[in-house]
């Protein structure tokens, strides 16, 4: 275990083939995610035919349905396995979008186009464990945005989770065509209270037996104030937080505009 790779890249490489186990119905959830993100983009003045970069697109949870809605989407992710699955999922639905493997901190080198909006949903930003990496990523996002362009991210409510010192996500039992599945998370907080090590586990019942998968990585318990300050350092303005009860999304959303 001491030599196990717990980087974000290894985490999502390992999870890519079974990522949909997190959801009751992945594609239904993806379309609902896109509906909410589309509404926020529209409210921020981003048109349906805008050029949009999903810089943490994973298997395409937001990127594919947003492309289906008319956005001209490019999706990048640090995980090659996730990008490969996103390509398969898009192809299966007849959706066209550009996909590439890229580290969020190096978008300026990996992406040649400039975009009206960049998104990073599903708690991707807290994989950046210190201010150096966070600043590098937000600077890279700014580089690929057009002046006045929009950045949108969703993160867990770490202000609340830090206060509670939450220890994970309660396991859920689901019945699939192939057999039952149990999915949950266990969290270990670092002594500094700023980072947590998460273990995402999936138990799958197949042919009368159970198989267990464990995927482990680290997050920064990034507060709203800390992310707001980082966005200001990267020369974003008009920074606005939208709580779940207002947006309908399952995580808080932050929006910010690149200074013109």
Order of alpha helices (4+ residues) and beta strands (2+ residues): alpha-alpha-beta-alpha-beta-alpha-beta-alpha-beta-alpha-beta-alpha-beta-beta-beta-beta-alpha-beta-alpha-beta
